[in-house]
């Protein structure tokens, strides 16, 4: 029976995911939380959800 993917609440729209399993994880990928307020990792299916208190925008490039 498959375990439900983990959901992680984040404070920024840019997150890095490596699967969290050390050697059992996956390559580090950077994901951007979209307009819908969430993004799923294509490797491990972890779901990153933007916190309601997160400050969006205002970062320089």
Backbone as CSV, one residue per row, in Angstrom:
resi,resn,N_x,N_y,N_z,CA_x,CA_y,CA_z,C_x,C_y,C_z
1,UNK,0.842,-1.180,0.000,0.000,0.000,0.000,0.889,1.246,0.000
2,UNK,0.652,2.141,-0.918,1.483,3.338,-1.062,1.165,4.341,0.039
3,UNK,2.218,4.979,0.530,2.074,6.013,1.547,1.745,7.337,0.852
4,UNK,0.888,8.140,1.471,0.536,9.442,0.902,1.766,10.336,0.879
5,UNK,1.915,11.149,-0.179,3.065,12.062,-0.246,3.054,13.041,0.928
6,UNK,4.241,13.435,1.345,4.396,14.387,2.442,4.021,15.787,1.970
7,UNK,3.377,16.566,2.844,3.058,17.957,2.557,3.889,18.829,3.483
8,UNK,4.570,19.812,2.908,5.441,20.699,3.665,4.985,22.139,3.434
9,UNK,4.730,22.863,4.527,4.332,24.267,4.442,5.604,25.104,4.379
10,UNK,5.679,26.008,3.389,6.873,26.820,3.178,6.533,28.304,3.238
11,UNK,7.558,29.122,3.476,7.388,30.571,3.599,7.857,31.330,2.363
12,UNK,8.424,30.623,1.380,8.917,31.272,0.163,8.371,30.544,-1.061
13,UNK,8.352,31.239,-2.199,7.843,30.621,-3.417,8.900,29.773,-4.120
14,UNK,10.142,29.807,-3.635,11.236,29.021,-4.225,11.706,28.021,-3.178
15,UNK,11.623,26.732,-3.484,12.016,25.693,-2.533,12.952,24.699,-3.198
16,UNK,13.804,24.099,-2.392,14.693,23.050,-2.875,14.259,21.725,-2.281
17,UNK,14.249,20.662,-3.080,13.852,19.345,-2.597,14.897,18.326,-3.022
18,UNK,15.337,17.496,-2.056,16.276,16.416,-2.377,15.733,15.064,-1.922
19,UNK,14.455,15.021,-1.626,13.823,13.788,-1.197,13.971,13.519,0.281
20,UNK,14.901,14.206,0.934,15.065,14.103,2.365,15.596,12.777,2.874
21,UNK,15.991,11.878,1.994,16.420,10.567,2.451,17.911,10.357,2.429
22,UNK,18.700,11.433,2.421,20.151,11.274,2.335,20.516,10.541,1.057
23,UNK,21.217,9.428,1.181,21.607,8.636,0.012,20.395,8.020,-0.677
24,UNK,19.281,7.925,0.031,18.066,7.350,-0.546,17.177,8.401,-1.195
25,UNK,17.611,9.658,-1.160,16.824,10.752,-1.728,16.957,10.799,-3.247
26,UNK,16.924,11.997,-3.802,17.066,12.209,-5.238,17.895,13.468,-5.455
27,UNK,18.280,13.757,-6.694,19.063,14.983,-6.952,18.297,16.221,-6.469
28,UNK,19.032,17.197,-5.973,18.420,18.448,-5.515,17.797,19.176,-6.699
29,UNK,16.520,19.502,-6.563,15.823,20.278,-7.582,15.199,21.492,-6.906
30,UNK,15.149,22.592,-7.636,14.515,23.797,-7.131,13.169,23.946,-7.813
31,UNK,12.142,24.189,-7.005,10.771,24.280,-7.494,10.214,25.655,-7.150
32,UNK,9.294,26.144,-7.971,8.655,27.432,-7.731,7.172,27.206,-7.471
33,UNK,6.710,27.698,-6.329,5.296,27.603,-5.984,4.539,28.531,-6.921
34,UNK,3.537,27.998,-7.601,2.789,28.769,-8.594,1.604,29.517,-8.016
35,UNK,0.787,30.053,-8.898,-0.383,30.855,-8.523,-1.350,30.085,-7.629
36,UNK,-1.418,28.767,-7.802,-2.340,27.964,-7.013,-1.861,27.748,-5.574
37,UNK,-0.632,28.232,-5.263,-0.131,28.173,-3.899,0.515,26.863,-3.500
38,UNK,0.810,26.008,-4.489,1.455,24.743,-4.177,2.257,24.252,-5.374
39,UNK,3.194,23.326,-5.095,3.948,22.687,-6.163,4.321,21.286,-5.682
40,UNK,4.296,20.312,-6.599,4.646,18.935,-6.277,6.004,18.599,-6.878
41,UNK,6.846,17.906,-6.109,8.152,17.487,-6.607,7.966,16.363,-7.618
42,UNK,8.577,16.488,-8.801,8.421,15.448,-9.825,9.130,14.138,-9.466
43,UNK,10.077,14.178,-8.535,10.804,12.971,-8.141,10.086,12.190,-7.046
44,UNK,9.758,12.870,-5.941,9.255,12.160,-4.759,7.798,12.476,-4.424
45,UNK,7.179,13.363,-5.189,5.770,13.740,-5.006,5.487,14.523,-3.731
46,UNK,6.553,14.983,-3.040,6.306,15.858,-1.889,5.553,17.072,-2.383
47,UNK,4.591,17.527,-1.599,3.823,18.721,-1.961,4.270,19.865,-1.073
48,UNK,4.667,20.959,-1.702,5.053,22.173,-0.983,3.900,23.156,-1.105
49,UNK,3.391,23.614,0.045,2.245,24.515,0.095,2.701,25.830,0.711
50,UNK,2.376,26.928,0.056,2.770,28.245,0.542,1.937,28.624,1.760
51,UNK,2.604,29.021,2.829,1.948,29.439,4.066,1.085,30.664,3.805
52,UNK,-0.007,30.766,4.528,-0.881,31.940,4.395,-0.183,33.213,4.868
53,UNK,0.850,33.073,5.690,1.566,34.232,6.215,2.826,34.554,5.394
54,UNK,3.071,33.789,4.341,4.288,33.995,3.530,4.247,35.354,2.841
55,UNK,5.406,35.952,2.740,5.545,37.218,2.022,5.933,36.905,0.592
56,UNK,5.069,37.226,-0.353,5.300,36.935,-1.761,5.749,38.200,-2.466
57,UNK,6.769,38.062,-3.327,7.275,39.201,-4.063,8.318,39.962,-3.250
58,UNK,8.802,41.045,-3.823,9.737,41.894,-3.133,11.181,41.404,-3.157
59,UNK,11.449,40.287,-3.840,12.825,39.801,-3.900,13.460,40.275,-5.200
60,UNK,14.718,40.643,-5.121,15.412,41.163,-6.289,16.090,40.074,-7.101
61,UNK,16.255,40.299,-8.376,16.968,39.369,-9.258,18.064,40.105,-9.958
